[in-house]
Amino acid sequence: MNVILWALIALGVAFGVVFLAARSAQRRLPAVVLPPGEKMPRTALQQLAGRSLLFCLPLVVAAAGIVTYHGAQVYWDDDHVRLTVTGLLLAALAVFAFYAARVGTWTARDDGRLDERDRAILASAPAGQAPAMLVTLAAWMIGLVETYHGTHLVPSVYLYLIFWSCLMVSLLATFAGILIGYRRS
Amino acid sequence: MAKAQIRNEIRRLRFEHGEMTQQALADRVGCSRQTILVLEQGRYVPSLLLALQIAKVFGTTVEAVFTLEERP
C-alpha cells in the first residue's frame, strides 16, 4: 500500500481514538442541563479555535490528498504540485498565526475576553501535541520501514513530508486540545 | 482518604438576588457565562479569587457559597 495513504489511515485512527477518549471522559462528568431550546454559550476562545480548525483542516486534508494522489516522487519532481501543496500548508500556517496573534492580544490586553477557565484550557491544550506527533512519527516509521525494508534506502522527499506532517498535526492538535478542553471541564 | 466534592449555592443565590441572570453574574465577576454555567452545575471548580468575587457579589462569605461535601 502507498506509504502516505498508510500514514493517513494511521493518523485517522489516532484522531478517532482521541475523540472517543474525549467523549468517554465527558460522559464521566455530570451532564450540563440547559433550559429547553437553549444552546451552550460558546466562549471567544472556543469560537476562535473552532473556526481555526474549520479553516485549517480542509487545507491540510487537501495537501495530504494531493500528495497521496500524485505520489511522493511526483510531488518532489513536479514544481506545480509541490508549490500547490506548499501553498496550502503555508495557508494553514497563516491561519495558525492569526489564531496565535488573536490569543496573544487577548492575553496581553487582559480585557476579560479570556477568563481563568479559558486560560486553564489554553495552558493544557498543548498536552495533546506530543502524543499526536509521536503517533505521526510512529506511522511514518512503520510505513517507511515496511515499504523500504528491502532496499535499505528511503527517498529524501520523506524527510520533507515528515516535517510538514508533524507541524500540521501539531497545529491541529492545539485546536482540538482547546475544543476537547471545553468538553471535558 | 474520603473523596471530596465541592458543592455550590450559586443558582439559589442568583434567584435570591432578584433573579440575577448568569450573564449578569458573569459580567460582574469578569468571566464568561459558560464558566458560570459549568460552575453552577459542579463541572468546574473556581480559583480562590473567582470564589471570593462571587461571594462578594452576593454579599456573603465563600463558605456560604461553596461547601465541601465528603463522600465515603
Interface residues (C-beta under 8 A of the other chain):
Chain A: L29 P30 V32 V33 L34 M40 P41 R42 T43 A44 Q46 G112 D115 E116 R117 D118 Y182 S185
Chain B: G30 C31 S32 R33 Q34 T35 L37 V38 Q41 G42 R43 Y44 P46 S47 L49 L50
